[in-house]
Amino acid sequence: MTKVLFRKWRKGRDIYAIFPELPGTNDPATCSCYSHIGQHSSCDSNYYLGKTVPATPEEYADLLTELKSIGYDDLVIVKKMTQADYEARKREIGRISEYPYTQEADNA
């Protein structure tokens, strides 16, 4: 299961898929995201959520089709990010990173 949120800029038509459990970098405040142009990238979860609004199913239908065509066949569409998503990103960083995230980084 891969969670995904579909968002769009407040002014504009670009739609983004944000994967709330997948880290974008070794900083758990970032998520992986995807768009038609640019495709996979990293985004600051707080920035994106503050500057975007939820996309409607009609607005994200093409992007969902594109994601499925590249192998995302287990997507679960969610409406918001949770603290559990943040914790999942921290765990994933620890699992894959040569420089795992530490609690001290939260307190810096």
C-alpha positions as CSV (number, residue, x, y, z in Angstrom):
1,M,0.0,0.0,0.0
2,T,1.3,3.4,-1.0
3,K,-0.5,6.4,0.4
4,V,-0.9,9.4,-1.8
5,L,-2.5,12.9,-1.5
6,F,-3.4,14.9,-4.7
7,R,-2.9,18.6,-4.3
8,K,-2.8,21.7,-6.6
9,W,-1.4,25.1,-6.2
10,R,-3.9,27.7,-5.0
11,K,-3.3,29.7,-8.2
12,G,-2.6,27.4,-11.1
13,R,-3.6,24.1,-12.6
14,D,-0.6,21.9,-11.8
15,I,-1.5,18.8,-9.9
16,Y,1.0,17.0,-7.5
17,A,0.9,13.6,-6.0
18,I,2.5,13.7,-2.5
19,F,3.5,10.4,-0.9
20,P,3.2,11.1,2.8
21,E,5.0,8.0,4.0
22,L,8.0,8.2,1.6
23,P,10.8,10.5,2.5
24,G,12.1,13.0,-0.1
25,T,15.5,13.4,1.5
26,N,17.1,12.3,4.7
27,D,15.0,15.0,6.5
28,P,11.7,13.6,7.6
29,A,10.0,16.9,7.0
30,T,10.3,16.1,3.3
31,C,8.2,13.7,1.2
32,S,8.5,12.2,-2.2
33,C,6.2,13.8,-4.7
34,Y,5.4,13.4,-8.4
35,S,4.0,15.6,-11.2
36,H,3.5,15.4,-14.9
37,I,6.4,17.8,-15.5
38,G,9.4,17.1,-13.3
39,Q,8.1,13.7,-12.3
40,H,9.7,12.4,-9.1
41,S,11.1,15.0,-6.7
42,S,11.2,16.0,-3.1
43,C,8.9,18.4,-1.3
44,D,8.7,20.0,2.1
45,S,5.5,18.6,3.4
46,N,4.6,21.7,5.5
47,Y,5.3,24.1,2.7
48,Y,3.2,22.1,0.2
49,L,0.3,21.7,2.5
50,G,0.3,25.4,3.3
51,K,0.5,26.5,-0.4
52,T,-1.8,24.0,-2.0
53,V,-5.4,22.8,-1.8
54,P,-6.8,19.3,-2.3
55,A,-7.4,18.4,-6.0
56,T,-10.7,16.9,-7.0
57,P,-10.9,13.4,-8.5
58,E,-11.5,15.0,-11.9
59,E,-8.5,17.2,-11.5
60,Y,-6.1,14.3,-10.6
61,A,-7.5,11.6,-12.8
62,D,-4.8,12.0,-15.5
63,L,-2.0,12.0,-12.9
64,L,-3.4,8.9,-11.2
65,T,-3.5,7.1,-14.6
66,E,0.1,8.1,-15.2
67,L,1.2,6.8,-11.7
68,K,-0.5,3.5,-12.3
69,S,1.2,3.2,-15.8
70,I,4.6,3.5,-14.1
71,G,4.0,0.8,-11.5
72,Y,2.1,2.5,-8.7
73,D,-0.6,-0.2,-8.6
74,D,-1.2,-0.2,-4.8
75,L,-2.1,3.5,-4.3
76,V,-4.5,4.5,-1.4
77,I,-5.8,8.0,-1.8
78,V,-5.8,9.9,1.5
79,K,-7.0,13.4,2.4
80,K,-4.4,14.5,4.9
81,M,-1.0,13.7,6.4
82,T,-0.7,12.5,9.9
83,Q,1.9,12.2,12.6
84,A,2.1,8.5,11.8
85,D,3.2,9.4,8.3
86,Y,6.0,11.6,9.7
87,E,7.1,8.7,11.9
88,A,6.9,6.3,8.9
89,R,9.3,8.7,7.0
90,K,11.7,8.7,9.9
91,R,11.7,4.9,10.0
92,E,12.3,4.6,6.3
93,I,15.2,7.1,6.5
94,G,16.7,5.0,9.2
95,R,16.3,1.9,7.1
96,I,17.8,3.2,3.9
97,S,20.2,5.9,4.9
98,E,23.9,5.8,5.5
99,Y,23.2,8.9,7.7
100,P,19.9,8.0,9.5
101,Y,17.8,10.6,11.1
102,T,18.2,11.0,14.8
103,Q,16.0,12.5,17.5
104,E,18.8,15.1,18.2
105,A,18.1,16.6,14.8
106,D,14.5,17.4,15.9
107,N,15.9,19.3,18.9
108,A,18.6,21.3,16.9
